[in-house]
Amino acid sequence: MSRYRLNPTPAQEAVLRDHCGHARYTWNLAVEQHSHWHPGRASAPGYLEQCRQLTAARAGHPWLAAGSQTVQQQALRDFTRAMAAFFDPGHPAGRPSWRKAGRDEGFRIVGRGRQWDVRRVSRHVGEIWVPKAGWVRFRWSRAVPPDVKSYRVTKDRAGRWHVAFAVIPEPAAAPGNGQVVGIDRGVAVSAALSTGQLLHAPALTARERSRLRRLQRKLARARRDRSAAAGSGTRSPG
């Protein structure tokens, strides 16, 4: 997963917010449908039936039809995969839960074609095609990895937008000698093998370490807002 900083225009940002809301709304509807299921009751609708229901919902709700059907269908597809992982005994995963506005802001696009195009504009600027938003610029901090399978647009709690490209790595070939190697994970050394080999995860670059120290010093000098601190301890009625 390679993440880059997005720089949408105000008009594009409004479209991205709508996409996040529609994807979250579609996901939560699927969660609600499956929350009523229990042994002995008819199974909840699958992906194809949910897509038919989505088409009917778009026909009856103009605000939903104004959004991207690609984004909304992908949210249903992601939910289907999450449920499959939940029921897969070989890959235990938590049950898909509700997504909350302000915390879960994002949507995913999979596939190729016009809505999938990525291009480089200048040395530090790239553009990605987002449905309904058009070409959205992002900071080209490093090369976009080849053979990208999907990308996910997210908004953090500070209001910053990012795009992350997902790539399936090539499988590492096994030696085929039938030997077993023990692995011990650590802090100073990322992984120590029983063969004596020490593996180290990629560290920060010199520029990144310098920026981290600068931000840490800035944080240490920052003064906490007393009114915000006092307000954080209050509890709302109910």
HUKASUL-V904784 format. One record per residue. N is the residue number from 1. RES is the residue in three letters. PHI is phi in radians with two decimals (none if undefined). PSI is psi as a letter, one per 30 degrees, with the letter a starting at -180 (none if undefined). Layout:
n,res,phi,psi
N,RES,PHI,PSI
N,RES,PHI,PSI
This chain:
n,res,phi,psi
1,MET,none,k
2,SER,-2.04,k
3,ARG,-1.91,k
4,TYR,-2.32,l
5,ARG,-1.44,k
6,LEU,-1.51,k
7,ASN,-2.26,i
8,PRO,-1.32,l
9,THR,-1.29,l
10,PRO,-0.96,e
11,ALA,-1.16,e
12,GLN,-1.17,e
13,GLU,-1.09,e
14,ALA,-1.10,e
15,VAL,-1.16,e
16,LEU,-1.10,e
17,ARG,-1.10,e
18,ASP,-1.10,e
19,HIS,-1.02,e
20,CYS,-1.07,e
21,GLY,-1.13,e
22,HIS,-1.19,e
23,ALA,-1.12,e
24,ARG,-1.18,e
25,TYR,-1.09,e
26,THR,-1.13,e
27,TRP,-1.06,e
28,ASN,-1.14,e
29,LEU,-1.11,e
30,ALA,-1.14,e
31,VAL,-1.07,e
32,GLU,-1.12,e
33,GLN,-1.06,e
34,HIS,-1.39,f
35,SER,-1.25,f
36,HIS,-1.52,f
37,TRP,-1.44,k
38,HIS,-2.64,l
39,PRO,-0.94,k
40,GLY,1.75,f
41,ARG,-1.71,l
42,ALA,-1.01,k
43,SER,-1.13,l
44,ALA,-1.20,l
45,PRO,-1.09,k
46,GLY,-1.48,a
47,TYR,-1.10,e
48,LEU,-1.12,e
49,GLU,-1.15,e
50,GLN,-1.13,e
51,CYS,-1.15,e
52,ARG,-1.14,e
53,GLN,-1.16,e
54,LEU,-1.12,e
55,THR,-1.06,e
56,ALA,-1.16,e
57,ALA,-1.15,e
58,ARG,-1.15,e
59,ALA,-1.20,f
60,GLY,-1.70,f
61,HIS,-2.30,j
62,PRO,-1.02,e
63,TRP,-1.13,e
64,LEU,-1.38,e
65,ALA,-1.18,f
66,ALA,-1.22,f
67,GLY,-1.48,a
68,SER,-1.51,k
69,GLN,-1.15,e
70,THR,-1.07,e
71,VAL,-1.12,e
72,GLN,-1.20,e
73,GLN,-1.18,e
74,GLN,-1.16,e
75,ALA,-1.08,e
76,LEU,-1.17,e
77,ARG,-1.16,e
78,ASP,-1.13,e
79,PHE,-1.12,e
80,THR,-1.06,e
81,ARG,-1.17,e
82,ALA,-1.15,e
83,MET,-1.18,e
84,ALA,-1.10,e
85,ALA,-1.17,e
86,PHE,-1.15,e
87,PHE,-1.55,f
88,ASP,-1.43,j
89,PRO,-1.17,f
90,GLY,-1.38,f
91,HIS,-2.33,i
92,PRO,-1.07,k
93,ALA,-2.52,l
94,GLY,-1.23,l
95,ARG,-1.22,k
96,PRO,-0.97,k
97,SER,-2.07,l
98,TRP,-1.14,k
99,ARG,-1.82,k
100,LYS,-2.00,k
101,ALA,-1.12,k
102,GLY,1.55,f
103,ARG,-1.95,e
104,ASP,-1.94,i
105,GLU,-1.98,j
106,GLY,3.08,l
107,PHE,-2.72,l
108,ARG,-2.20,k
109,ILE,-2.18,k
110,VAL,-2.21,k
111,GLY,2.11,a
112,ARG,-2.10,l
113,GLY,2.08,a
114,ARG,-1.09,e
115,GLN,-1.30,g
116,TRP,-2.04,f
117,ASP,-1.14,k
118,VAL,-2.29,k
119,ARG,-2.49,l
120,ARG,-1.75,k
121,VAL,-1.67,e
122,SER,-2.58,a
123,ARG,-1.07,e
124,HIS,-2.04,g
125,VAL,-2.28,k
126,GLY,-2.24,l
127,GLU,-2.37,k
128,ILE,-2.26,k
129,TRP,-1.49,k
130,VAL,-2.00,k
131,PRO,-0.92,k
132,LYS,1.27,f
133,ALA,-1.79,f
134,GLY,1.45,a
135,TRP,-1.37,j
136,VAL,-1.93,k
137,ARG,-1.42,k
138,PHE,-2.46,l
139,ARG,-1.34,j
140,TRP,-1.45,i
141,SER,-1.37,f
142,ARG,-2.81,l
143,ALA,-1.14,k
144,VAL,-1.23,k
145,PRO,-1.09,k
146,PRO,-1.27,l
147,ASP,1.00,h
148,VAL,-1.22,k
149,LYS,-1.70,f
150,SER,-2.82,l
151,TYR,-2.42,l
152,ARG,-2.23,k
153,VAL,-1.74,k
154,THR,-2.35,l
155,LYS,-2.21,k
156,ASP,-1.50,l
157,ARG,-1.27,f
158,ALA,-1.54,g
159,GLY,1.51,g
160,ARG,-1.60,k
161,TRP,-1.76,k
162,HIS,-2.41,l
163,VAL,-2.19,k
164,ALA,-2.12,k
165,PHE,-1.72,k
166,ALA,-1.76,k
167,VAL,-2.26,k
168,ILE,-1.50,j
169,PRO,-1.22,l
170,GLU,-1.18,k
171,PRO,-1.13,k
172,ALA,-1.37,k
173,ALA,-1.25,k
174,ALA,-1.38,l
175,PRO,-1.15,f
176,GLY,1.29,g
177,ASN,-1.75,f
178,GLY,1.35,g
179,GLN,-1.40,l
180,VAL,-1.95,k
181,VAL,-2.12,k
182,GLY,-1.48,k
183,ILE,-2.17,k
184,ASP,-2.15,j
185,ARG,-1.49,k
186,GLY,-2.51,a
187,VAL,-1.82,e
188,ALA,-1.11,e
189,VAL,-2.03,k
190,SER,-1.03,e
191,ALA,-2.67,k
192,ALA,-2.01,k
193,LEU,-1.63,l
194,SER,-1.15,f
195,THR,-1.39,f
196,GLY,1.73,f
197,GLN,-1.37,k
198,LEU,-1.92,k
199,LEU,-1.95,k
200,HIS,-2.11,k
201,ALA,-1.25,l
202,PRO,-0.98,k
203,ALA,-1.66,l
204,LEU,-1.21,k
205,THR,-1.31,l
206,ALA,-1.06,e
207,ARG,-1.16,e
208,GLU,-1.19,e
209,ARG,-1.14,e
210,SER,-1.12,e
211,ARG,-1.16,e
212,LEU,-1.10,e
213,ARG,-1.12,e
214,ARG,-1.11,e
215,LEU,-1.21,e
216,GLN,-1.17,e
217,ARG,-1.15,e
218,LYS,-1.11,e
219,LEU,-1.18,e
220,ALA,-1.15,e
221,ARG,-1.50,f
222,ALA,-1.20,k
223,ARG,-1.74,k
224,ARG,-1.37,k
225,ASP,-1.28,j
226,ARG,-1.14,e
227,SER,-1.15,e
228,ALA,-1.20,e
229,ALA,-1.15,e
230,ALA,-1.21,e
231,GLY,-1.18,f
232,SER,-1.20,f
233,GLY,-1.56,f
234,THR,-1.41,l
235,ARG,-2.06,k
236,SER,-1.30,l
237,PRO,-1.06,k
238,GLY,1.39,none
